[in-house]
């Protein structure tokens, strides 16, 4: 059975990376949740996708520059007054579920890794006894190498898209990612266009597709013998998987 992972908590259904969205996703029979973490200069791990605040909140500036507790003064757009959650708050939502936690370690706006983020994230995972259900993810090989050093034994996932292929080469990039990843999730249009070459390099049980959201797209990828799909519409994905099973 192909795993269904709720991307940013299911961002086409609820405000992305919001506690309300995470709580609703936790009530669905999906297999996992994906979310993003940044590190502030004060050491707080905040669950937000962008390195800046403008797109998803009512504030401006860099996430990394937020002072202690300042995230609680910032409201998420299209939410009922919600603030940016911390990693610990998101863990609290999912700790009593069976869902896999796909935790993407983001970078500064210029692409440089946050120093010490991998170690901090792993420490938080261990404190709550969640390493077996957690997968630390990144687009960047150097971040994945940091994870392997800081968190030996925890599973890793590399995200790969057309920009990755242009930067690293398709075959050479995937080979590099395989060295530091247990799972490789490929953007769906690249995976579709290069299916034969990619599947020669990446075992199907270690391969994922992101981000199919339309019902026809979901039906297509759920019929493939891959490990997982990551989607903004977990409701449609569950519908499609149920119909496929019948």
Secondary structure as the mmCIF struct_conf table of DSSP 4:
data_model
#
loop_
_struct_conf.conf_type_id
_struct_conf.id
_struct_conf.beg_label_comp_id
_struct_conf.beg_label_asym_id
_struct_conf.beg_label_seq_id
_struct_conf.end_label_comp_id
_struct_conf.end_label_asym_id
_struct_conf.end_label_seq_id
STRN STRN1 UNK A 3 UNK A 7
TURN_TY1_P TURN_TY1_P1 UNK A 8 UNK A 13
BEND BEND1 UNK A 14 UNK A 14
TURN_TY1_P TURN_TY1_P2 UNK A 16 UNK A 17
HELX_RH_AL_P HELX_RH_AL_P1 UNK A 19 UNK A 26
TURN_TY1_P TURN_TY1_P3 UNK A 27 UNK A 27
BEND BEND2 UNK A 28 UNK A 28
BEND BEND3 UNK A 31 UNK A 31
STRN STRN2 UNK A 32 UNK A 39
TURN_TY1_P TURN_TY1_P4 UNK A 41 UNK A 42
BEND BEND4 UNK A 43 UNK A 43
STRN STRN3 UNK A 45 UNK A 47
BEND BEND5 UNK A 49 UNK A 51
STRN STRN4 UNK A 52 UNK A 52
BEND BEND6 UNK A 53 UNK A 53
TURN_TY1_P TURN_TY1_P5 UNK A 54 UNK A 56
STRN STRN5 UNK A 57 UNK A 57
BEND BEND7 UNK A 58 UNK A 58
BEND BEND8 UNK A 61 UNK A 61
STRN STRN6 UNK A 62 UNK A 62
HELX_RH_3T_P HELX_RH_3T_P1 UNK A 63 UNK A 65
HELX_LH_PP_P HELX_LH_PP_P1 UNK A 66 UNK A 67
TURN_TY1_P TURN_TY1_P6 UNK A 68 UNK A 69
HELX_RH_3T_P HELX_RH_3T_P2 UNK A 70 UNK A 73
STRN STRN7 UNK A 75 UNK A 76
TURN_TY1_P TURN_TY1_P7 UNK A 77 UNK A 78
BEND BEND9 UNK A 79 UNK A 81
STRN STRN8 UNK A 83 UNK A 83
HELX_LH_PP_P HELX_LH_PP_P2 UNK A 84 UNK A 85
STRN STRN9 UNK A 86 UNK A 86
HELX_RH_AL_P HELX_RH_AL_P2 UNK A 87 UNK A 94
TURN_TY1_P TURN_TY1_P8 UNK A 95 UNK A 96
BEND BEND10 UNK A 97 UNK A 97
STRN STRN10 UNK A 100 UNK A 105
STRN STRN11 UNK A 107 UNK A 107
TURN_TY1_P TURN_TY1_P9 UNK A 109 UNK A 110
BEND BEND11 UNK A 111 UNK A 111
HELX_LH_PP_P HELX_LH_PP_P3 UNK A 112 UNK A 112
STRN STRN12 UNK A 113 UNK A 113
HELX_LH_PP_P HELX_LH_PP_P4 UNK A 114 UNK A 114
TURN_TY1_P TURN_TY1_P10 UNK A 115 UNK A 116
HELX_RH_AL_P HELX_RH_AL_P3 UNK A 117 UNK A 127
TURN_TY1_P TURN_TY1_P11 UNK A 128 UNK A 129
HELX_RH_3T_P HELX_RH_3T_P3 UNK A 131 UNK A 133
STRN STRN13 UNK A 134 UNK A 138
BEND BEND12 UNK A 139 UNK A 139
HELX_RH_AL_P HELX_RH_AL_P4 UNK A 141 UNK A 150
BEND BEND13 UNK A 151 UNK A 151
TURN_TY1_P TURN_TY1_P12 UNK A 152 UNK A 153
BEND BEND14 UNK A 154 UNK A 154
STRN STRN14 UNK A 155 UNK A 160
HELX_RH_AL_P HELX_RH_AL_P5 UNK A 162 UNK A 168
HELX_RH_AL_P HELX_RH_AL_P6 UNK A 170 UNK A 180
BEND BEND15 UNK A 182 UNK A 182
STRN STRN15 UNK A 183 UNK A 187
HELX_RH_AL_P HELX_RH_AL_P7 UNK A 188 UNK A 193
TURN_TY1_P TURN_TY1_P13 UNK A 194 UNK A 194
HELX_RH_AL_P HELX_RH_AL_P8 UNK A 195 UNK A 201
BEND BEND16 UNK A 202 UNK A 202
HELX_RH_3T_P HELX_RH_3T_P4 UNK A 204 UNK A 206
STRN STRN16 UNK A 207 UNK A 210
BEND BEND17 UNK A 214 UNK A 214
HELX_RH_AL_P HELX_RH_AL_P9 UNK A 215 UNK A 222
TURN_TY1_P TURN_TY1_P14 UNK A 223 UNK A 223
BEND BEND18 UNK A 224 UNK A 225
BEND BEND19 UNK A 227 UNK A 227
STRN STRN17 UNK A 228 UNK A 231
BEND BEND20 UNK A 232 UNK A 232
HELX_RH_AL_P HELX_RH_AL_P10 UNK A 234 UNK A 245
#
